[in-house]
């Protein structure tokens, strides 16, 4: 009986130590403070909603949706044509990523940098999956500029197969 109490006490102590350590970690200021990358991602998540604007005179709709329990932001573009490219924005450690699921069939990955004022996030190409010469190029960069809660711009640049850039500016207003 005495050994049973000692065993129970030892087991209770062993199970409570990790919980106590976790509790101390959660209270630590360095563990609680979000990184600059996380802050930028949180700012991008405020864009969740429906947006309208135009690209070279063509009406465009953009929908942004926070998904995966807040760990991803899905960006969907719709215009006059059959294309419907999707981009996923995520955090990986100390880097902010945008993966663009392009209507030409490749998936460029871009890493983001934040402007000093925190209002502009520039994503630049680092690599791509399914990149084929027959596709004519790939998305090279995307720049998100947050003007206010109901207005932002996006500049998308496509690198043609010959290296020349093509793209333009989306000036978007929130519809809901």
C-alpha positions as CSV (number, residue, x, y, z in Angstrom):
1,X,0.0,0.0,0.0
2,X,2.8,2.4,0.9
3,X,4.5,1.7,-2.4
4,X,1.2,2.4,-4.3
5,X,1.0,5.9,-2.7
6,X,4.7,6.6,-3.6
7,X,4.1,5.4,-7.2
8,X,0.9,7.5,-7.5
9,X,2.7,10.6,-6.1
10,X,5.7,10.1,-8.4
11,X,3.4,9.7,-11.4
12,X,1.4,12.8,-10.5
13,X,4.7,14.8,-10.1
14,X,6.0,13.5,-13.4
15,X,2.8,14.5,-15.3
16,X,2.6,17.9,-13.7
17,X,6.2,19.0,-14.5
18,X,5.7,19.4,-18.3
19,X,2.5,21.3,-17.7
20,X,4.3,23.7,-15.3
21,X,7.2,24.2,-17.7
22,X,4.7,24.9,-20.6
23,X,2.9,27.4,-18.4
24,X,6.2,29.2,-17.6
25,X,7.1,29.3,-21.3
26,X,3.7,30.8,-22.2
27,X,4.2,33.5,-19.7
28,X,7.7,34.4,-21.0
29,X,7.6,37.7,-22.9
30,X,9.8,36.5,-25.6
31,X,7.6,33.5,-26.3
32,X,4.4,35.6,-26.3
33,X,5.6,38.4,-28.5
34,X,4.8,37.8,-32.2
35,X,7.6,38.0,-34.6
36,X,7.8,40.7,-37.3
37,X,6.8,38.0,-39.8
38,X,3.8,37.0,-37.8
39,X,2.8,40.7,-37.4
40,X,3.0,41.1,-41.2
41,X,0.9,38.0,-41.8
42,X,-1.6,39.2,-39.2
43,X,-1.9,42.5,-41.0
44,X,-2.5,40.7,-44.3
45,X,-5.2,38.6,-42.7
46,X,-7.1,41.9,-42.1
47,X,-7.7,41.9,-45.9
48,X,-10.1,38.9,-45.5
49,X,-13.2,39.7,-47.5
50,X,-14.4,40.5,-51.0
51,X,-12.8,43.2,-53.1
52,X,-13.5,44.8,-56.5
53,X,-11.3,46.7,-58.9
54,X,-9.8,46.6,-62.3
55,X,-6.7,45.4,-64.1
56,X,-5.9,47.2,-67.3
57,X,-9.5,48.3,-67.6
58,X,-10.9,44.8,-67.0
59,X,-13.1,44.4,-63.9
60,X,-11.6,42.0,-61.3
61,X,-12.9,40.5,-58.1
62,X,-10.5,39.3,-55.4
63,X,-11.5,37.2,-52.4
64,X,-9.3,36.7,-49.4
65,X,-10.1,34.1,-46.8
66,X,-8.4,33.1,-43.6
67,X,-8.3,29.3,-43.5
68,X,-6.6,26.4,-41.7
69,X,-7.3,27.8,-38.2
70,X,-5.6,31.1,-39.0
71,X,-2.5,29.6,-40.5
72,X,-3.1,30.4,-44.1
73,X,-4.6,33.2,-46.2
74,X,-6.2,32.2,-49.5
75,X,-6.3,34.8,-52.3
76,X,-8.5,34.1,-55.3
77,X,-8.7,36.3,-58.4
78,X,-11.6,36.3,-60.9
79,X,-11.9,38.3,-64.0
80,X,-13.5,38.2,-67.4
81,X,-11.7,35.0,-68.6
82,X,-11.7,31.4,-67.5
83,X,-8.6,31.9,-65.3
84,X,-9.0,31.7,-61.6
85,X,-5.6,31.8,-60.0
86,X,-5.3,31.0,-56.3
87,X,-2.4,32.1,-54.0
88,X,-1.8,30.8,-50.5
89,X,0.0,33.0,-48.0
90,X,1.7,31.3,-45.0
91,X,4.4,31.7,-42.4
92,X,7.3,29.3,-42.3
93,X,9.5,30.2,-39.3
94,X,10.7,33.7,-39.8
95,X,9.7,33.9,-43.5
96,X,6.4,34.9,-45.1
97,X,5.6,32.9,-48.2
98,X,3.2,33.3,-51.1
99,X,2.6,30.2,-53.3
100,X,0.8,31.2,-56.5
101,X,-1.2,28.4,-58.2
102,X,-1.0,30.0,-61.7
103,X,-3.4,29.4,-64.5
104,X,-0.4,28.6,-66.8
105,X,0.1,25.5,-64.7
106,X,3.1,26.2,-62.5
107,X,3.3,27.1,-58.8
108,X,5.9,29.9,-58.1
109,X,6.9,30.4,-54.5
110,X,7.8,33.9,-53.3
111,X,9.2,35.1,-50.0
112,X,8.0,38.4,-48.6
113,X,9.7,41.4,-47.2
114,X,8.0,44.2,-45.3
115,X,8.5,47.9,-45.8
116,X,9.7,49.9,-42.8
117,X,6.3,51.5,-42.3
118,X,4.7,48.0,-42.5
119,X,2.2,49.0,-45.2
120,X,3.8,47.3,-48.1
121,X,4.7,43.6,-48.4
122,X,6.8,42.6,-51.4
123,X,7.0,39.0,-52.5
124,X,9.8,37.9,-54.8
125,X,10.3,34.7,-56.6
126,X,12.5,32.0,-55.1
127,X,11.5,28.8,-56.9
128,X,8.6,27.0,-58.5
129,X,7.1,23.6,-59.0
130,X,6.0,22.3,-62.4
131,X,7.9,25.1,-64.2
132,X,8.0,24.2,-67.9
133,X,9.5,26.1,-70.8
134,X,6.3,25.7,-72.8
135,X,4.3,27.7,-70.2
136,X,5.8,31.0,-71.4
137,X,7.0,32.2,-68.0
138,X,6.0,32.4,-64.3
139,X,4.8,34.9,-61.7
140,X,7.9,36.8,-60.6
141,X,6.6,39.1,-57.8
142,X,3.5,40.4,-56.0
143,X,3.4,43.6,-54.0
144,X,0.5,44.2,-51.5
145,X,0.1,47.8,-50.3
146,X,-2.4,48.4,-47.6
147,X,-3.9,51.9,-48.0
148,X,-6.6,51.7,-45.4
149,X,-9.1,49.1,-44.1
150,X,-11.2,49.3,-47.2
151,X,-8.6,49.9,-49.9
152,X,-5.4,48.1,-51.0
153,X,-3.4,47.7,-54.1
154,X,-1.7,44.6,-55.6
155,X,1.0,44.8,-58.3
156,X,1.6,41.4,-60.0
157,X,4.6,40.9,-62.3
158,X,4.9,37.9,-64.6
159,X,8.4,37.0,-66.0
160,X,8.0,36.1,-69.7
161,X,10.2,33.2,-71.0
162,X,12.5,35.8,-72.5
163,X,12.9,37.5,-69.1
164,X,10.8,40.5,-69.9
165,X,8.3,41.5,-67.2
166,X,4.6,41.8,-67.8
167,X,1.9,42.8,-65.3
168,X,0.1,45.6,-63.7
169,X,-1.7,47.1,-60.8
170,X,-4.9,46.1,-59.2
171,X,-6.5,48.9,-57.3
172,X,-9.0,47.2,-55.0
173,X,-11.9,48.4,-52.8
174,X,-13.6,46.3,-50.2
175,X,-17.2,45.2,-51.0
176,X,-17.7,43.2,-47.8
